[in-house]
Amino acid sequence: MGRYKKKREQKGLRVDVRGNNVEWALKKLKRMVKDSGQILELKK
């Protein structure tokens, strides 16, 4: 049986929420989306 999985390449963005601080996590996620340029790809 296969004990170890190959790590899949992540195609999305992910932010960990620490201490129930959702506002901080949203701000960080928005910054990551802006830097990655994924929204620009969707608009085309």
Beta strands, then each sheet from edge to edge (+ up, - down):
end
